[in-house]
Amino acid sequence: MFLGQFSHTIDAKGRLTIPVRFREAFAAGAFITQGFERNLMVYTTESFDRLARRANTLTTTNPEARAVRRLLFGGASDVSLDGVGRILIPPFLREFAQLEDEVVIVGAGEYFEIWSRTAWAQELQALTNADTNTNRFSAFDLS
């Protein structure tokens, strides 16, 4: 399970060091894809395979289903750790998420997210609104 927040930097070649506690989950590889808020989502191979199986059940005759498949698969790339624990984020994904030097890695349970520092600061501000969070949590039964 991916938990916590970590500040890291991306080098000029697009390599990002993955937190040590996340690396074991990468033993069988991983997939990186576009997120929903101009961020990136990184899944283990097992988690991405489950997501892909569900997405592949969507009918190709439905335009919204085709759009979901394009977003999920067209915006994805497989990644693996190099010898020092880094992944290479493809240029098209760095551009999508507006990643430059400083990024924030955010654990999200089954996957983790990669945010530009600026975008994460804005998201974090929204996430710390008490009234909004009361509404968010009441909409889901987490008991």
C-alpha positions in Angstrom: 0.0 0.0 0.0 1.3 3.4 -0.9 1.2 6.0 1.9 2.6 9.4 2.7 4.0 12.4 0.8 7.5 12.9 -0.5 9.3 15.8 -2.1 11.7 14.8 -4.9 13.2 16.3 -8.0 13.2 15.2 -11.6 16.5 15.4 -13.4 17.0 16.8 -16.9 16.5 13.4 -18.5 13.1 12.9 -16.8 14.3 10.5 -14.1 12.6 10.5 -10.7 13.8 8.7 -7.6 11.1 6.6 -6.1 10.8 6.6 -2.3 12.6 3.6 -0.8 9.5 2.3 0.9 7.7 2.1 -2.5 10.4 0.3 -4.4 9.6 -3.3 -3.3 6.2 -3.0 -5.0 8.1 -2.4 -8.3 9.7 -5.9 -8.4 7.3 -7.0 -11.2 7.4 -3.5 -12.9 4.9 -0.7 -12.9 2.8 1.5 -15.2 2.4 5.3 -15.2 -0.6 7.0 -16.7 -2.3 10.4 -16.8 -4.2 11.3 -13.7 -7.5 13.2 -13.5 -6.1 16.5 -12.1 -3.1 17.1 -14.3 -1.1 14.6 -12.2 0.3 11.2 -12.9 -0.7 7.9 -11.4 1.7 5.0 -10.9 0.3 1.5 -10.5 2.1 -1.8 -9.8 1.8 -4.2 -12.7 -0.8 -6.3 -10.8 -3.0 -3.2 -10.0 -2.7 -1.9 -13.6 -3.6 -5.3 -15.0 -6.8 -5.3 -12.8 -7.7 -1.8 -14.0 -7.0 -2.8 -17.6 -9.2 -5.9 -17.4 -12.1 -3.7 -16.2 -11.5 -1.1 -18.8 -11.3 -3.8 -21.5 -14.9 -4.9 -20.7 -16.2 -1.4 -21.7 -18.0 -1.5 -25.0 -16.3 0.1 -28.0 -19.6 1.3 -29.3 -20.0 3.8 -26.5 -18.1 7.1 -27.2 -17.5 7.7 -23.4 -16.1 4.2 -23.0 -13.7 4.8 -25.9 -12.6 8.1 -24.4 -11.9 6.3 -21.0 -9.8 3.7 -22.8 -7.9 6.3 -24.8 -7.1 8.2 -21.6 -6.1 5.1 -19.7 -4.1 3.3 -22.3 -3.0 6.2 -24.6 -1.7 8.1 -21.7 0.2 5.1 -20.2 3.7 3.8 -20.2 5.4 0.9 -18.5 8.2 1.8 -16.2 10.9 0.0 -14.2 13.4 1.0 -11.6 17.0 1.5 -12.6 19.9 0.5 -10.4 19.5 3.5 -8.1 15.7 3.4 -7.7 14.6 5.8 -10.4 12.0 5.6 -13.1 12.1 7.5 -16.4 8.9 9.5 -17.0 8.3 9.9 -20.7 8.3 13.4 -22.1 4.6 13.4 -23.0 3.6 12.5 -19.4 6.0 15.2 -18.0 4.4 17.7 -20.3 0.9 16.6 -19.4 1.5 17.0 -15.7 3.6 20.1 -16.1 6.5 18.5 -14.2 9.7 20.4 -14.1 12.2 20.2 -11.3 10.4 19.7 -8.0 7.6 17.2 -7.6 5.6 15.7 -4.8 4.9 12.0 -4.7 1.6 11.2 -2.9 0.5 7.8 -1.7 -3.1 6.9 -2.6 -3.4 3.3 -1.4 -3.3 1.0 -4.4 -1.3 3.5 -6.5 0.6 6.7 -5.9 0.5 10.1 -7.7 3.1 12.4 -9.0 2.3 16.2 -8.9 4.2 19.3 -9.8 5.0 21.2 -6.5 2.7 24.1 -7.6 -0.3 21.9 -8.5 0.1 19.9 -5.3 0.1 23.1 -3.2 -3.2 24.0 -4.8 -4.7 20.5 -4.4 -3.5 20.4 -0.7 -5.3 23.7 0.0 -8.5 22.2 -1.3 -7.9 19.0 0.6 -7.6 20.8 3.9 -11.0 22.5 3.8 -12.9 21.1 6.8 -16.4 21.8 5.4 -15.6 20.3 2.1 -14.0 17.2 3.8 -17.1 16.7 5.9 -19.2 16.5 2.8 -16.6 14.3 1.0 -16.5 11.7 3.8 -20.2 11.7 4.4 -20.7 10.7 0.7 -18.8 7.5 1.2 -19.3 4.7 3.8 -15.8 4.0 5.0 -16.8 2.2 8.2 
